[in-house]
Amino acid sequence: MSALSRRRFLTIAACTALAGSGQSLPPAPRMTWRGTALGADVSITLDGPEALTRATLARARLELEAYEARFSLFRPDSDLVRLNTQGELPDLDARWQDMLGLSDRLHRATNGAFDPTIQPLWLAHARGGDVRAARALVGWQRVALPTDARRGVRLAAGQALSFNGIAQGMATDAVTATLKAAGMQRVMVDMGETAALGGPWHLGVADPDRGHFATVQLKNRAMAVSSPMALRLSTGAQHILHPQGRMQAHWSSVAVIARSASVADGFSTAACFMTKAELQACAIRLGGIDRVLLLDHHGTRDTVLIHS
């Protein structure tokens, strides 16, 4: 699959310098690294002395590689590709444990609207396959997750996983944590999901049909945006699919501002299929979400403030 198969559409209209602190100090040197990971363009922007930022970027790139090696659908040697091919991984490290744990929590909190077993259904829509047969394979509850007695994960026959609705967010959080631990205080990490240390950083959010519809400020927060209309599959379906295929998306774009990019990432995907009241209740169950920006198919914008 190409990078266009990713489940979100985020345009950073402006990634400005930090707002003035009221002190007449010269700005810190800025370094930006750009690359790719998990099928997404990546940029990491750091403010600080070059001797520190260069060494810190090297650590961040190692963290990206760790997530790529485990969860990429684009690398034939990744753990995820092996799992989908073989149906089982017998032993999992901490990153896998965290991925499966958060995926399970999101699945439960969203009443099944978030479901990593969507991959066969996505492929059927993308390649013109048997959609009905593929839909029968979807079901997170049939995945044998790790337990105290079993360290691995096992899929039911015919199942395959995609973490495209969460892996970029988890990698963004991991990179941000690595940079913070190294002493960086002003950071912007963007993998489509965006996390900021310090700030405020100013971001513009765009919808694929309506263009720019919001500007947000991030300070020690993360944001993820999902836009179902960013890509049409060969069957004409939107590229963000409901796991049971029961409905089209309620929203043209959903932007989630939260404490972590991983929660924002997964929730923005599922929230496309929720009414305003449903997504507010779900956000409270999940916790760690500040607000949700909504754009409907008529171009009307709404904001949901979460009091959790």
VENRA-V870019 format. One record per run of one state. SS is the DSSP state (H for helix, E for strand, - for the rest). FROM is the first residue (numbers start at 1). TO is the last residue. If there is no record, write none. Layout:
SS&FROM&TO ; SS&FROM&TO
This chain:
-&1&2 ; H&3&5 ; -&6&29 ; E&30&37 ; -&38&39 ; E&40&47 ; -&48&49 ; H&50&71 ; -&72&78 ; H&79&86 ; -&87&87 ; E&88&89 ; -&90&93 ; H&94&109 ; -&110&115 ; H&116&127 ; -&128&130 ; H&131&135 ; -&136&139 ; H&140&142 ; -&143&143 ; E&144&144 ; -&145&152 ; E&153&154 ; -&155&166 ; H&167&181 ; -&182&186 ; E&187&190 ; -&191&193 ; E&194&197 ; -&198&200 ; E&201&207 ; -&208&210 ; E&211&218 ; -&219&221 ; E&222&226 ; -&227&227 ; H&228&230 ; -&231&231 ; E&232&232 ; -&233&237 ; E&238&238 ; -&239&252 ; E&253&258 ; -&259&260 ; H&261&271 ; -&272&275 ; H&276&286 ; -&287&288 ; E&289&295 ; -&296&300 ; E&301&305 ; -&306&308
